[in-house]
Amino acid sequence: MRQPPRLPPLDIDKLPPEQKAAAEGIIKGPRGALRGPFEPWLRSPVLADRAQKLGEYCRFSNSLPKDLSELAILLTGKHFRAQFEFWAHARLAQQAGLPDDIIEAVRLGKTPRFRRDVERVIYDTVTEYFATNRVGNATYKRAIAALGEQGLVDLIGVVGYYSLVSITLNVFQMELP
Protein backbone atom coordinates (compact mmCIF):
# COMPACT_ATOMS: atom_id res chain seq x y z
CA MET A 1 0.00 0.00 0.00
CA ARG A 2 1.36 3.39 -0.97
CA GLN A 3 1.92 5.99 1.67
CA PRO A 4 0.90 9.57 0.91
CA PRO A 5 3.69 12.16 0.59
CA ARG A 6 4.68 13.48 3.99
CA LEU A 7 4.96 17.11 2.94
CA PRO A 8 2.16 19.15 1.41
CA PRO A 9 2.76 20.51 -2.09
CA LEU A 10 4.22 23.98 -2.27
CA ASP A 11 2.47 26.87 -3.97
CA ILE A 12 5.27 28.51 -5.95
CA ASP A 13 3.45 31.84 -6.03
CA LYS A 14 3.39 31.95 -2.22
CA LEU A 15 7.00 31.01 -1.51
CA PRO A 16 9.26 33.38 0.42
CA PRO A 17 11.97 35.01 -1.77
CA GLU A 18 14.81 32.58 -0.94
CA GLN A 19 12.65 29.53 -1.67
CA LYS A 20 11.23 31.14 -4.81
CA ALA A 21 14.74 31.90 -6.11
CA ALA A 22 15.82 28.27 -5.55
CA ALA A 23 12.64 26.99 -7.22
CA GLU A 24 13.15 29.26 -10.23
CA GLY A 25 16.75 28.09 -10.55
CA ILE A 26 15.51 24.50 -10.80
CA ILE A 27 12.65 25.30 -13.18
CA LYS A 28 14.79 27.45 -15.49
CA GLY A 29 17.56 24.82 -15.59
CA PRO A 30 17.69 21.70 -17.76
CA ARG A 31 15.07 19.86 -15.68
CA GLY A 32 12.33 22.41 -16.42
CA ALA A 33 10.15 21.48 -13.45
CA LEU A 34 10.03 20.67 -9.76
CA ARG A 35 9.84 16.88 -9.45
CA GLY A 36 11.26 14.21 -7.25
CA PRO A 37 13.37 15.53 -4.38
CA PHE A 38 13.10 19.21 -5.24
CA GLU A 39 9.93 20.06 -3.34
CA PRO A 40 11.25 18.59 -0.09
CA TRP A 41 14.62 20.27 -0.64
CA LEU A 42 12.95 23.66 -1.09
CA ARG A 43 12.14 23.56 2.63
CA SER A 44 15.89 24.26 2.93
CA PRO A 45 16.47 26.64 -0.01
CA VAL A 46 20.27 26.80 0.27
CA LEU A 47 20.44 23.00 0.22
CA ALA A 48 17.98 22.94 -2.70
CA ASP A 49 20.08 25.40 -4.69
CA ARG A 50 23.39 23.67 -4.06
CA ALA A 51 22.04 20.15 -4.50
CA GLN A 52 20.35 21.03 -7.80
CA LYS A 53 23.62 22.50 -9.10
CA LEU A 54 25.51 19.35 -8.13
CA GLY A 55 22.72 17.30 -9.69
CA GLU A 56 22.90 19.29 -12.89
CA TYR A 57 26.56 18.29 -13.24
CA CYS A 58 25.97 14.69 -12.17
CA ARG A 59 23.06 14.17 -14.54
CA PHE A 60 23.88 16.32 -17.55
CA SER A 61 27.60 17.04 -17.63
CA ASN A 62 29.68 14.36 -15.93
CA SER A 63 32.46 12.73 -17.92
CA LEU A 64 30.85 9.28 -18.18
CA PRO A 65 28.93 8.18 -21.27
CA LYS A 66 25.19 8.70 -20.61
CA ASP A 67 24.33 4.99 -20.63
CA LEU A 68 26.98 4.24 -18.00
CA SER A 69 25.92 7.17 -15.86
CA GLU A 70 22.31 5.96 -16.03
CA LEU A 71 23.42 2.43 -15.10
CA ALA A 72 25.03 3.85 -11.94
CA ILE A 73 21.86 5.83 -11.17
CA LEU A 74 19.67 2.74 -11.61
CA LEU A 75 21.95 0.70 -9.33
CA THR A 76 21.71 3.45 -6.73
CA GLY A 77 17.94 3.74 -6.98
CA LYS A 78 17.63 -0.06 -6.72
CA HIS A 79 19.95 -0.18 -3.70
CA PHE A 80 17.79 2.34 -1.85
CA ARG A 81 14.53 0.84 -3.19
CA ALA A 82 13.61 4.32 -4.42
CA GLN A 83 10.78 3.53 -6.83
CA PHE A 84 10.45 7.09 -8.10
CA GLU A 85 14.17 7.24 -8.87
CA PHE A 86 14.23 3.91 -10.66
CA TRP A 87 11.06 4.73 -12.60
CA ALA A 88 12.39 8.10 -13.77
CA HIS A 89 15.82 6.85 -14.77
CA ALA A 90 14.80 3.55 -16.39
CA ARG A 91 13.30 5.62 -19.21
CA LEU A 92 16.38 7.87 -19.37
CA ALA A 93 18.68 4.84 -19.39
CA GLN A 94 16.72 3.37 -22.27
CA GLN A 95 16.95 6.67 -24.18
CA ALA A 96 20.72 6.72 -23.52
CA GLY A 97 21.08 3.29 -25.13
CA LEU A 98 21.35 1.02 -22.10
CA PRO A 99 19.84 -2.29 -23.25
CA ASP A 100 16.42 -3.20 -21.87
CA ASP A 101 17.63 -6.54 -20.52
CA ILE A 102 20.26 -4.79 -18.36
CA ILE A 103 17.65 -2.35 -17.03
CA GLU A 104 15.28 -5.23 -16.25
CA ALA A 105 17.98 -7.32 -14.55
CA VAL A 106 18.87 -4.36 -12.30
CA ARG A 107 15.17 -3.85 -11.52
CA LEU A 108 14.88 -7.50 -10.51
CA GLY A 109 18.09 -7.42 -8.45
CA LYS A 110 19.89 -9.82 -10.78
CA THR A 111 23.34 -9.52 -12.28
CA PRO A 112 22.88 -8.41 -15.90
CA ARG A 113 24.58 -9.96 -18.90
CA PHE A 114 26.85 -7.18 -20.03
CA ARG A 115 27.97 -6.55 -23.59
CA ARG A 116 30.98 -4.41 -22.66
CA ASP A 117 33.52 -4.74 -19.88
CA VAL A 118 33.04 -1.09 -18.90
CA GLU A 119 29.40 -1.85 -18.00
CA ARG A 120 30.65 -4.66 -15.76
CA VAL A 121 33.18 -2.28 -14.17
CA ILE A 122 30.43 0.22 -13.33
CA TYR A 123 28.26 -2.58 -11.94
CA ASP A 124 31.05 -4.14 -9.88
CA THR A 125 32.27 -0.83 -8.47
CA VAL A 126 28.82 0.38 -7.42
CA THR A 127 27.51 -2.93 -6.10
CA GLU A 128 30.74 -3.70 -4.24
CA TYR A 129 30.62 -0.31 -2.57
CA PHE A 130 26.97 -0.74 -1.55
CA ALA A 131 27.66 -4.25 -0.23
CA THR A 132 30.80 -3.40 1.77
CA ASN A 133 31.05 0.42 2.00
CA ARG A 134 34.44 0.00 0.34
CA VAL A 135 35.94 -0.81 -3.06
CA GLY A 136 38.70 -3.39 -3.00
CA ASN A 137 42.03 -2.94 -4.76
CA ALA A 138 41.19 -5.22 -7.69
CA THR A 139 37.90 -3.41 -8.44
CA TYR A 140 39.56 -0.02 -7.95
CA LYS A 141 42.33 -0.88 -10.43
CA ARG A 142 39.78 -2.07 -13.01
CA ALA A 143 37.72 1.10 -12.55
CA ILE A 144 40.76 3.37 -12.95
CA ALA A 145 41.85 1.44 -16.05
CA ALA A 146 38.37 1.62 -17.61
CA LEU A 147 37.24 5.09 -16.52
CA GLY A 148 40.38 7.06 -15.64
CA GLU A 149 40.66 9.17 -12.50
CA GLN A 150 38.06 11.76 -13.51
CA GLY A 151 35.64 9.07 -14.63
CA LEU A 152 35.90 7.21 -11.33
CA VAL A 153 35.50 10.45 -9.35
CA ASP A 154 32.46 11.32 -11.46
CA LEU A 155 31.02 7.82 -10.95
CA ILE A 156 31.33 8.22 -7.18
CA GLY A 157 29.82 11.72 -7.44
CA VAL A 158 26.84 10.36 -9.39
CA VAL A 159 26.31 7.56 -6.87
CA GLY A 160 26.62 10.01 -3.95
CA TYR A 161 24.24 12.56 -5.43
CA TYR A 162 21.63 9.95 -6.36
CA SER A 163 21.97 8.41 -2.89
CA LEU A 164 20.88 11.81 -1.52
CA VAL A 165 18.05 11.91 -4.05
CA SER A 166 16.92 8.37 -3.20
CA ILE A 167 17.01 8.94 0.54
CA THR A 168 15.01 12.16 0.13
CA LEU A 169 12.40 10.42 -2.02
CA ASN A 170 12.07 7.59 0.50
CA VAL A 171 11.92 9.67 3.68
CA PHE A 172 9.34 12.09 2.29
CA GLN A 173 7.43 9.30 0.47
CA MET A 174 7.38 11.08 -2.87
CA GLU A 175 4.89 9.41 -5.20
CA LEU A 176 5.35 8.32 -8.76
CA PRO A 177 3.67 10.75 -11.17
C-alpha positions in Angstrom: 0.0 0.0 0.0 1.4 3.4 -1.0 1.9 6.0 1.7 0.9 9.6 0.9 3.7 12.2 0.6 4.7 13.5 4.0 5.0 17.1 2.9 2.2 19.1 1.4 2.8 20.5 -2.1 4.2 24.0 -2.3 2.5 26.9 -4.0 5.3 28.5 -6.0 3.5 31.8 -6.0 3.4 32.0 -2.2 7.0 31.0 -1.5 9.3 33.4 0.4 12.0 35.0 -1.8 14.8 32.6 -0.9 12.7 29.5 -1.7 11.2 31.1 -4.8 14.7 31.9 -6.1 15.8 28.3 -5.5 12.6 27.0 -7.2 13.1 29.3 -10.2 16.8 28.1 -10.6 15.5 24.5 -10.8 12.7 25.3 -13.2 14.8 27.5 -15.5 17.6 24.8 -15.6 17.7 21.7 -17.8 15.1 19.9 -15.7 12.3 22.4 -16.4 10.1 21.5 -13.5 10.0 20.7 -9.8 9.8 16.9 -9.4 11.3 14.2 -7.2 13.4 15.5 -4.4 13.1 19.2 -5.2 9.9 20.1 -3.3 11.3 18.6 -0.1 14.6 20.3 -0.6 12.9 23.7 -1.1 12.1 23.6 2.6 15.9 24.3 2.9 16.5 26.6 0.0 20.3 26.8 0.3 20.4 23.0 0.2 18.0 22.9 -2.7 20.1 25.4 -4.7 23.4 23.7 -4.1 22.0 20.2 -4.5 20.4 21.0 -7.8 23.6 22.5 -9.1 25.5 19.3 -8.1 22.7 17.3 -9.7 22.9 19.3 -12.9 26.6 18.3 -13.2 26.0 14.7 -12.2 23.1 14.2 -14.5 23.9 16.3 -17.5 27.6 17.0 -17.6 29.7 14.4 -15.9 32.5 12.7 -17.9 30.8 9.3 -18.2 28.9 8.2 -21.3 25.2 8.7 -20.6 24.3 5.0 -20.6 27.0 4.2 -18.0 25.9 7.2 -15.9 22.3 6.0 -16.0 23.4 2.4 -15.1 25.0 3.8 -11.9 21.9 5.8 -11.2 19.7 2.7 -11.6 21.9 0.7 -9.3 21.7 3.5 -6.7 17.9 3.7 -7.0 17.6 -0.1 -6.7 20.0 -0.2 -3.7 17.8 2.3 -1.9 14.5 0.8 -3.2 13.6 4.3 -4.4 10.8 3.5 -6.8 10.4 7.1 -8.1 14.2 7.2 -8.9 14.2 3.9 -10.7 11.1 4.7 -12.6 12.4 8.1 -13.8 15.8 6.9 -14.8 14.8 3.6 -16.4 13.3 5.6 -19.2 16.4 7.9 -19.4 18.7 4.8 -19.4 16.7 3.4 -22.3 17.0 6.7 -24.2 20.7 6.7 -23.5 21.1 3.3 -25.1 21.4 1.0 -22.1 19.8 -2.3 -23.2 16.4 -3.2 -21.9 17.6 -6.5 -20.5 20.3 -4.8 -18.4 17.6 -2.4 -17.0 15.3 -5.2 -16.2 18.0 -7.3 -14.6 18.9 -4.4 -12.3 15.2 -3.9 -11.5 14.9 -7.5 -10.5 18.1 -7.4 -8.5 19.9 -9.8 -10.8 23.3 -9.5 -12.3 22.9 -8.4 -15.9 24.6 -10.0 -18.9 26.9 -7.2 -20.0 28.0 -6.5 -23.6 31.0 -4.4 -22.7 33.5 -4.7 -19.9 33.0 -1.1 -18.9 29.4 -1.8 -18.0 30.7 -4.7 -15.8 33.2 -2.3 -14.2 30.4 0.2 -13.3 28.3 -2.6 -11.9 31.0 -4.1 -9.9 32.3 -0.8 -8.5 28.8 0.4 -7.4 27.5 -2.9 -6.1 30.7 -3.7 -4.2 30.6 -0.3 -2.6 27.0 -0.7 -1.5 27.7 -4.2 -0.2 30.8 -3.4 1.8 31.1 0.4 2.0 34.4 0.0 0.3 35.9 -0.8 -3.1 38.7 -3.4 -3.0 42.0 -2.9 -4.8 41.2 -5.2 -7.7 37.9 -3.4 -8.4 39.6 0.0 -7.9 42.3 -0.9 -10.4 39.8 -2.1 -13.0 37.7 1.1 -12.5 40.8 3.4 -13.0 41.9 1.4 -16.1 38.4 1.6 -17.6 37.2 5.1 -16.5 40.4 7.1 -15.6 40.7 9.2 -12.5 38.1 11.8 -13.5 35.6 9.1 -14.6 35.9 7.2 -11.3 35.5 10.4 -9.3 32.5 11.3 -11.5 31.0 7.8 -11.0 31.3 8.2 -7.2 29.8 11.7 -7.4 26.8 10.4 -9.4 26.3 7.6 -6.9 26.6 10.0 -4.0 24.2 12.6 -5.4 21.6 9.9 -6.4 22.0 8.4 -2.9 20.9 11.8 -1.5 18.0 11.9 -4.0 16.9 8.4 -3.2 17.0 8.9 0.5 15.0 12.2 0.1 12.4 10.4 -2.0 12.1 7.6 0.5 11.9 9.7 3.7 9.3 12.1 2.3 7.4 9.3 0.5 7.4 11.1 -2.9 4.9 9.4 -5.2 5.4 8.3 -8.8 3.7 10.7 -11.2 
